């Protein structure tokens, strides 16, 4: 039986003894003993503690007038206090009897008004009073250690219900609120550093000035290559060019800003870099010829008929001849990329598992939405992650879904093939916080081959390096993680755990995520964790950097704060492309032509903001194309082209940096309405280059593309 603690004051309350006495001791309360059944150290509000526990107070004797407690203002200093030094219940009763006898003897010779009844206080009660937080601070500064009080706070990490000693007298104490001691993953990561030196993510840096023992500048590297002065050049072959590009991270200054009337959701270069597409919330996919990454050409636009909310994803066939794109429906559109092909897209119904042939322009209702799609390496199949918690594999030749894997408990937001040369290994990332690995050669029991567990919130994207080994993921817990297929968790081990136990009700669309909300997953199997970017508002994507233009040295991701983050493999930040700064106020405010704004903070409604949802690094040049929600209230979209320019703010050559164009890459004077005076001569510059004048009207429609201006 342990004694509960009297109600303690707040952290900022005054330690005045009189105020403590008036607050704590009340004779109207009864003395109640309770068992101390709480072994935890959880912080509880004092009001709740008071409701759940009966506090111990002094009892008055039977002759103590009206039974009200006499505080200092009523003459408490004249009260005679007797302390019983015996132990046990009999000592208390004896003390009470002795007190009554003395009171009776005194009352015979003293007027009743002048008699003060002594209050019997046991030894335990005195020590409990001294153990109170406020008095304890007072005594601690005046030799309180002699009372045994100095040790009361030293056992905060031990069990509070200590049998015997002062611990049992002061009862259960509240633990002070401590600053979060959660340790974030180490940066730089030791494992990541080993990966950088392993050769699996590009060859190691070898350009070094032997005499000065430092890295050579780019100009010196190129000169050495042209003069054949590198003694190891013949042995390295094509790796020389990729190593030259390795440190050329594109800058924040945009070469070109492509403006759209709707939010941009995704955009990617083809594997050979000759093609780029961007997907908008207006259910259009625009295609561009990027064989010259610095001089794009408009290709064509295709439409998703009867889409829902937005185009969720798109993927190119390996030969670049077909583009598949999806919406929040069970139908995927398949369109030819040839500009001469103007027919409607083929509609592939992923809900069809019976084998009916694909058909055109069928506007039916879907049974589920599709969030992610990917072509297989041979171009014969498309894998999809859907809203019915499943993974589908669609065979293009037979025009039906040949496999459905109901392997998750929440929406599957991301899917991909593990190896570009094989369709057997699949990865799927879901809102249930898991990445699952599927081997189609051994799915007789419809169970996954393994699980990657480590995110504490849902997955937004999964990307494969294409070597059948390394996987990259973005999560709503504001982290990006690198995984190794050889270190995945077995199905048996994963089945013993409950993933929902380690997650929260955090809604990334409308809530912010602070560092204090982060809790490491106790079963994290990832190799490296990258932090710094923001995964909010939408399903933000991440990628491995290409080998041709970066030597495979980086991973990168979009961010809700308007930037593209480029990380080294050791989780350090290698570079940052600030899209918000590059595009700030780059078009006029035209509220009537916008859709509804998207903002978590009502006070900032209508301001210029940027959320980079996707980014793509050109495979052969130091160029990044970032697709974003960008504009006044994030109601419109942009695709910005950023190249490495060694920090230059302006470019003397044509086209100039910061060029603003519409969806069809046509310059428009109307885009330069709110610009500094140094840029207001855009009209004369356009006329000098033979660009026809465009009336200063808002964005309109034409017969070929609703986005023509």
N, C-alpha and C positions, 0 to 999 in steps of 0.2 A: 504494500500500500504506500504509494508515494503521494506527496502533498503537492497540489497544484500551485502554480505561481500566482501571486496577486497580479492584477492587471498592471502592465507596465506602461509607462508614458511613451509618447512618440520620440523619434530621434532628436527632434528639435525642441522638445518641451523643456521647461525650466526644471532643474533638479531641486527646487525649494522643498525642504522637508515638510513644511506646513501644508503645501499644496499636495504633497504625496499623502500625508495623513488624511486630509479631507477627502481625497479621492479613493483611498484604499480601504480604510477601516470604517465599517458601518455595523453597529450592533444589531441592526434590524435583521441582518443576514445570519443564518445558522452556519455552524461549522460542519462542513461535509468533507469526508474523505473519499477520494476516488482512486481507482487503480489507474496507473499510468500505462495505457495500452499502446501509446503511440511511440514507436521507435524511430520514426523518420524525423527529419530536420526541416520540414517544409515551413516556409514563412507563412504565418497566418495573421490576418488582420485582427487587431485587438478587440474590435467589436464582435467579430465572429467567435473569438476565443471566449469572450465573456458570455456569449449565448450558450456555448457548449460546455462550459466548465463552471462549477460552483466554486467561488473563491472563498478562502478561509479568512475569517475576521476574528477580532477579539470579542469575547462574550462578557457582558456585564454581570455583576452579581445581582442577586435578587433584590437587594436594598438600594439599587442604583437609580433611584428616582423614576423618571419616565422612560428609562431605557435608551435614551438618545445618547449618541456618542458625544463626549465633551472634547472639543478641539482646543487648540491653544488660546483662542479668543475667549473661551469660557473658563479659562483658568486651569488648563491642563497641567500647568507647572506645579500646581498645588496638590496634584493627585499623588497618592502614595502607591508605588508599584512594587509588588512583591514578586520575587522570582523564585520559582520552585526548582531546586537543583536535583530533585529525585527524578528517576526515569520511570516510564510506564504510566498506565492509566491511574493507578492508585496514588501516585504522587500528585496528580492534578486534583483528584478528589480530596486528598489530605490538605492540599494548599487551599482549596475552596473552603473546607471546613474551618481551617485555621483563620482564614480571612473573615468568615462569618462571626467567629468567636470574638475576634478583635473588634470588629465593627460593633457588635453588641455591647462590649465592655466600654467602648468609647462613647457610645450614644447615651449612656446613662449620665455622664458628666458634662456633655457638650450639647449646646443647642443644635437642633436638626439642621437649621440653615447653614451652620458653620461646619457641618460634618461633610467631608468628602470621602466617599466610599473608595477604598483602594481597588484598583483593577488588577486582577491576577493575570500575570503573563508567564507562560511557561518558557523554558529554555528554547524549545523548538520554535516558538512564536517569535522570540527575540532574534534568533538566527535567520528566520524567514524574513523578518523586517529588514535586517542588515543585508540580506541577499538581494533585496530589491534593486533594480537597475539604477534608479536615481541615487539612492543612498550609497550604493556600491561605488559610484563615481566619486562621491564626497569622501568616503572613508579611504578610497584608494590614494587620494592626494594628502591624507593625514594619517599615514601609517596604518592603513586598513589591512595591510598584510598580517598584522599581528592578530587579527580576528579570523584569519584563514580565508580572507576574501580575495587575495591576490590570485588564487588558483581557480577562481570560478569560471574564468573565460578561457582557460587553457585547454579545456576539453570539448570545444565546440564540435570537433570532428568525431567525437566518441558518442556512444549511446548516452542520451540525456537521462535516462532512468537509472541512475547509479544507486545501488543499494548501500545505505550507510553513508556517513560523512555529510558534507554540505550539499552534495548533489541531490540527495533525497529530500533535503529541506527546501531547496529552491525549486524543485520540481522541474517541469519541462520548460526550457527557455527557447525563445525565438532566435533563430540564427539571423545574423545581420545580412542584409541584402548585399551580395558580393558582386563585384564587377565580373562580367562573363569571362571565364577562363578557357573558352573553347579555342583550341589551337587550329589555325587554318593550315592547310598543306604547306610544306616548306617550299620556299622560293629563294633561290633556284632549286629545282628538284634534282636530287642525286640520280634517280632513275632516268630522268629526262636527259641529264648530262651524259650518262652512259649511252643512251640511244643516239645522241648526236655524234658520239665518237665511234659508234658501232659500224657505221657504213650502211645501215638499213634506211637511213634518211639522208641520202646524199653522201658524197665523198667529203673528207675533211679538208679544211682550208690548208693550202700549201703555199699560197703566194706570200712570201716573206722576204724582207730585205735582210740578207744574211749579215751584213755589217752592222746595220742599225737594229736588227732583231725586231722589226715591226712590220706590220701589214703594208703592202704596197698600195698606192692609189690606183684607181681604175685606169687612168691614162697610161701609167707605167705598165700595167698588166697588158693592155692592148698593144702597146709598143713592143713588149717582149714577145707577144704572140706573132705580130707581123714580121718581126726580125728573126723569128725562130730561135730566140735566146733561151727558151725554157728547155733544160736538158731532159725533163720528164714528159715533154709534150707528146712524143710518139707513143709512149706507153699509156697515156690517158685518153687519147683520141677525142671523142665527142664530148667528154666530160668537161673539157676546157671552157666551152661556151657557157654551159650551165653554171659553172663556178664563177664566171665573170658576172653573170646575172644575179648571183646569189644575194649580194648585198644591195641590190637595186630595188628597194621597196618603194612603190609609188607614193607620191606626195599627196597632201590634202588639196592642193590647187587642182581644180578640175579643168581638163582640156575642153570637154564638151558637156553641157547639161541638157539632157533630153527631157522635155516636160510632157507630162500626160495629164489628162483631165480626170483620171481616177488613180487610186492608190496602186502602186506597183508591188506585186507579191513575190515575184521571183524572176531570175534572169541568169542564163548560163551560156558560156562559150561551148562550142562543140569540142570534141577531143583533139581535132586537128587545128582548132583556132580559126577556121574559115567562116564560122557561122555563129550568130548570137540571137537569142530570143528573149523577150520579156513578156511577162504575164500581168494583166491588169484586172482590177475589180470590175471593169466594164465588160468582162468576158471576151476580151480580145487578146490574141497573142501576136506581137509584132516581131518580124524576122529581119535580120540585117546581115549584109555581107561584110565580114570583118577579116577578109584575107589580108588587107592592110589594116592592122589594129589601130593605126593613128588616123585613118580616113575611112570611116564607116559609110556604107551605102544602104539605103532602104531597100528591102526585099519584097515583102508582102505582109498582109494581115489576114489572120483566120479568126473565126468566131465560134464560140461555144453556144449552140442554140439552147434556149430555155435553161440556162444555168441557174444555180442557186448561190447567192451571196457573192461568190468570187470564183475565179479560176484558182484552184488549190495547188496544182503542180503541173509540170510539163517535163517531157524527156525526149531527147533526140535518138533516133535509131543510129547504130554505129556507122552506117554509110551516109548519114545526114539526109537521107531521102524522105524520111517521114518524121512527123512530130506528133506525139501523143500528148494530150492535155486533158485535165479532169476538173470537175467541180464537185460540189457536195451532193452528188448523185451517183448512182451505180453505173453510169455510162461514161466511157472514155472516148473522146474524139480522136480520130487518126486522120491527119491531113498531110498531103504532099507538100514538100517545101519548094518545089519547082514553081517559079513565078508564073509560068505558062499554064499551070494547073489551077483552074479557078472553080472547080466543082465543090460541092458541099463535102464536108468531112464524113468519113465513115464513123458510125457509132458502134462501139464495142460494149455490149452489155455484160458486165462482169457478174451480174446476178443469174445469167444464163449458164447453167451447168448441164443442160440437156443436149446441146449441140446444134441449136438452130443457127443458121447462117447470119452473119452481120448484115446490117441494112442501113440505109441512109435516111437521115432526117426523121427519125422516129422520136416524137416528143412525148415520151411516157414518164410516169412518175417512178422515182427510184425507191428501192427498198433500204438503201443505206447510202451514206456519203463516202467519197473517196478522198483521202487526205494526202496520199503520196503515191507516186508511180515511178517505175524504173524499167528501162529496156534491159534485156539480158545481153551478154556480150556477143552472142551470135545473132541478135535481132529477131529471134523467133518468138520470144515470150515477153510478157509485161507482168511485173509483180506490183501489187497494190496493197496499201494499208488502208483499212476502212473503219467506218464508224460502228460497225457491228462487232468490233473487237477481234477482227479476223485479218488474215493475210490471204490474198487470192493470187493465183498464178494463171494468167490468161494465155492461151495458145493462139497466135494470130492466124495460123494456117487453118486450123479447125474452127476458128471463130467461137470459142467457148472457154469458160473457165475450167481448167483441168485439175485444179487443186484448191481447196479451201481449208485453211488452218485456223480454227477458232482457239487461238493460243493465248489470248490476253483477257483481262477482266475490264479493260477500259479501251478507249479509242486508240487505234494504231496510227500514230502521227507520222511515222517515217519507216521506210523500207529501202533495202538495197541488196544487190548481189555482192557476195563476198569476194568473188574472183571474176575478173573481166573475161577470162577464157573458159569459165565453167559456170553453168546455171544451177549447180547442185547446192551450194551454200547460200542461205538467205539470212539477212539480219532484219529484225523488226524492233522498233522502239515505240513504247506506249505510254499513256497517261498513268499506267499502273507502276511507273518508275523503273520498269525492267527492259533490258535489251535481251531478246531471245535469239538463239542461233538455231537454224533449222537445216538439217541435212536431208535432202529429198531422197537420198539413196537408202536411208534407214528410218523411215517414218511409218513403219507398220503399226505402231501403237499410237501414232499421232502425237508423240511427245517431242519436245525440243531436244536438241543435242546438248545444249548447255545454256547458261544464263549469265549475263553480266549484271551484277547488283552493286550499286554504289551511289546512284542518284537518290535524293530524298524527295524529289518532286518529279512530275511527269516529264517525259522526253519530248523535245520539239524537233529534233533532227538526228539522223544517223548517216554517216558517210564512211565508205570503205576505201582504204588505200588502194584496193585492187590487187593486192598481193596474196589474198586469202589469209591474212594474219592480223593486220592492224585495223582497228575500228575507232572512229571518232564520234562523239555524241555531244549534243547540247541539251541542257536541262533547265527546267523552271526554277531549280534551286540556285540559279545564277552561276553555274559552273559548266565548263566544257571538260570532257574526260577522254583520255586515250586508253584504249584497251588492247590486250593481246589475246588472240584466240586460244593460245596454249594455256592461259591462266583463267579461263572461264570457270564458273561454278557448275558443278555437276547438277543434273536434274534432281537426283536424290537429295543432295544437300540443300538445294533451293526449296524443295517441297517441304522441308522442316521449318522454314521461315515464313513469316507473314509480312509481305512488303508494306501493307498499309499501316503497320505498326510504326514505321519510321517516317511517315509523311504527315502533312498537316492539311488544313483546309484552305491553304493559300491559293488565291485566284490571281493568276499572273496577268489577266486582262485588265483588272481594275485596281489591284493592290500593289503597293510597293514592297520591296523585300530588303530588309536591313541586315547588316552583318550580325546583329544579335539574334536574328532568326535562324542563322545557320547552325546546323548540328551535323557533325560528321557521321556518316553511315558506319555502324560497327562492323559491317561485312563488306566493306568497299574492296573490290577486286581490280580497280583501275590502276594503270601505271602512273599516270600524271594527271593532275587536276589543274585546270587553268581558270583563274578568276580575274575579274576586273570589268568585263563587259556586263551588259544588262539584258536579260532575257525576259522581257515584259511585253504586254499588249498583244503579241502575235507569235506565231511559231517561227522564231528566228533560226537561221541556218548557219552551219559551220562546214568547213572543208579542209582537206589536205592541200597544201600548195603543190603545184605541178612540178615535175622533175625538170622539164625543159627550161623553164624561166626562173626557177628558184632553187634548183638542186635538191628539191624535196625537203628543205630545211625548216619549213614553217607550217603552222596551222593557223587558220584565220576564221573570223566569225563576224556577223553583223551585230548590231547592238541597238537597244532602244534609246540610247542617248545620242544617236545620230552619227556614229563612227563605225569604221571597220577596224577591228583589233587584230593585229598580227603578232603571234606569239612564237618564240623559240620553243624547241622541244623541252627545255628545262623550265617552262612556265614563266619565263621572263618576257617582258613586252619588247618585241623587236621593232614595232612601228605602229603607227595609228593614222588612219586616213579619216580626217574630220569632214564628213560630207555636209554636216549642218553648216559649218563655217564657209564651205565652198559654195553653197547654194543659197545662203541666207538672203531673203528678200529678192530672189532672182525672178520673180514674176509679180504682176500686179495683183492687188487684192480685188477679187471679183466674186463676192459672196453668192450672187445669184446662180453662178455656174458650178458651184461646189456641192458635193454631197455633205452629209452631216459631219461635223467635226468629231474627232476621237481624242478625248483628253480625260485623264484620271483626276485632274485638278481643275475644278470649275473656274477657279480664279484666273486660269491661263487660257480659257477658251478663246479660240480665234487667233492666237499668236502663232508666229512661224516656228514650226518644230519639225524634227526629222527623226524617223525610226528606220534604220537600215535593216531590212528584213532578209536580204540575201546579197551575196557578193560572189564574183567569179574572177579568178586570176587567169589571164591569157596564158595558154600553154607554151608559147614561144617568145613572148615579149613581156617586159616589166610593166604591164598594164592591168589595172583592176577596174571592173565595171560593177558599180554598186546600185542595186535596185531598192527603192525606199518609198515609204510613206513620207511625203515631203511637201510642205507648203503651209498655208495659213490654216491652223487647226489640224494639220496632218490630213487634210481632206483631199489632196491631190498626190501625184507621184512623180518621181524622177528616176532616170537612169543616168548616173554620172560616170564619166570616163576619166580615170586618173592614171597618169603615167609617171615614171621616174624622171625628174627634171633637175636633180641635184639642188633642190631648194629654191629654184628660180620662181619669182613672182610674176614675171611677164615673159612672153615669147615674141621675139621680133619677127619670126617667120609667120606665114599664114598656114592654117587658120590660127588666130590668136587664142590664147588661153581664156577659159571662161565663156566660150561661145555658147549661146542659148538657142536651142532649136526646138521645133515641135516634134511630134511622133514620127513624122516622115523626114526628119533631118533637114527641114527647111528653116532658114533663119527668119525671124519675125521681129520687126521693130517694136511690136506691142509688148514683147517680153522685157524690154528695157525701160519700163515706165518709171521705176523707182530706183535709180542708180546714181552714183556720184557724177559730178559734172565732167570728170575726165572720160567717162564712157558715153556721154550723151550724143556724140557725133556718130553713133552707130548707123544712122540713116544714110549719111554721106558715104560711109565706108561700104555699106551694102550696095549703094548705087555705083560706086567705083568698081566693084567686082561684078557688075552686071546683074545683080539680083533685083528682080522686079519688085516694085513697091507693093506692100500688102496693106490694105485698109486696117486702121486701128480699131478692130472690132473684137469682140470676145470670140472664143473658140466656137466654130460652127461645124456643119456637117457637109459632106459631099457624097456622091453616089458610091464611090469605091470604099471610102473609109470614113466613118463617122467622126474621126479625129482630124480630118483635114481642116486647115485654118484658112 
